[in-house]
Amino acid sequence: MAVDGTWKVTVQSPMGPQQADLVLKHEGGNLTGSASGVAGKADIANGKLNGDKGTWSMSIQQPFPMTLDYDVTFNGDEMKGMVKAGAFGSFPVAGTR
């Protein structure tokens, strides 16, 4: 599945919608890239792509230091899924390329 490119993503968090630009690159089952938004810039860690399913982690410092764990499904130029925000729970995430 082709997922490379820049994605506009929105996480529906308790603090309201959190938007970021996510740059993804797929190579041999691995996902790499970074996101930038109001929380600053974060690099993807442990990124994997299996068919249309993508998972990765990011460490952020704003608004609180935590690791975000993404679990999404890609469908063409759209992605939908959940992001686990440390002890704060999981929230819906969606994006378009």
C-alpha positions in Angstrom: 0.0 0.0 0.0 1.3 3.5 -0.9 1.2 5.7 2.2 4.2 8.0 1.4 3.5 11.7 1.6 2.2 14.5 3.8 -0.9 13.9 5.8 -3.1 16.4 7.6 -4.1 14.6 10.8 -6.5 15.5 13.6 -6.6 13.8 17.0 -9.9 14.3 18.9 -8.4 14.9 22.4 -10.1 16.0 25.6 -8.4 19.4 25.0 -10.2 19.7 21.6 -9.0 18.8 18.1 -5.2 18.6 17.8 -4.0 19.0 14.3 -0.6 18.2 12.8 1.2 17.6 9.5 2.5 14.0 9.4 5.1 13.0 6.8 5.3 9.3 6.2 7.7 7.1 4.2 7.2 3.4 3.8 10.1 1.0 3.0 10.1 -2.7 3.4 7.3 -2.9 6.0 8.7 0.0 8.0 7.2 3.4 8.4 9.4 6.4 9.1 8.8 10.1 9.3 7.7 12.9 11.6 4.8 15.1 12.7 4.8 18.8 13.4 2.0 20.8 15.0 1.2 22.8 18.2 3.0 20.2 20.3 6.2 20.7 18.3 8.0 18.2 16.1 8.2 14.5 16.9 9.8 11.6 14.9 8.1 8.3 14.3 9.6 5.3 16.2 8.8 1.6 15.7 6.7 2.3 12.6 5.3 -0.7 10.8 2.9 -1.1 7.8 1.2 -4.5 7.3 -1.2 -4.3 4.4 -3.5 -1.3 5.1 -2.7 -1.3 8.9 -0.1 1.1 10.3 1.3 1.4 13.8 3.9 3.8 15.2 4.9 5.7 18.3 6.0 9.3 18.9 7.3 11.0 22.0 6.0 14.5 22.6 6.8 17.1 25.3 3.7 19.4 24.9 1.2 19.7 26.5 2.7 16.9 28.7 5.6 14.6 28.1 4.2 11.3 26.9 4.3 8.7 24.2 1.6 8.6 21.6 0.9 5.1 20.1 -0.9 5.2 16.8 -3.0 2.3 15.3 -4.6 3.3 12.0 -6.1 1.9 8.8 -5.2 3.5 5.5 -7.8 3.6 2.7 -6.3 5.5 -0.3 -5.8 9.1 0.7 -7.6 8.7 4.1 -6.5 7.2 7.4 -8.6 6.5 10.5 -7.8 4.9 13.8 -6.9 5.5 17.4 -4.0 7.0 19.3 -3.2 6.0 22.8 -2.0 9.0 24.8 -0.1 7.5 27.7 -2.2 7.3 30.9 -4.8 9.7 29.4 -6.5 7.0 27.3 -7.2 6.5 23.6 -8.7 9.0 21.2 -9.9 8.9 17.5 -7.4 10.1 14.9 -8.2 10.8 11.2 -6.2 12.2 8.3 -6.1 13.0 4.6 -3.2 13.1 2.2 
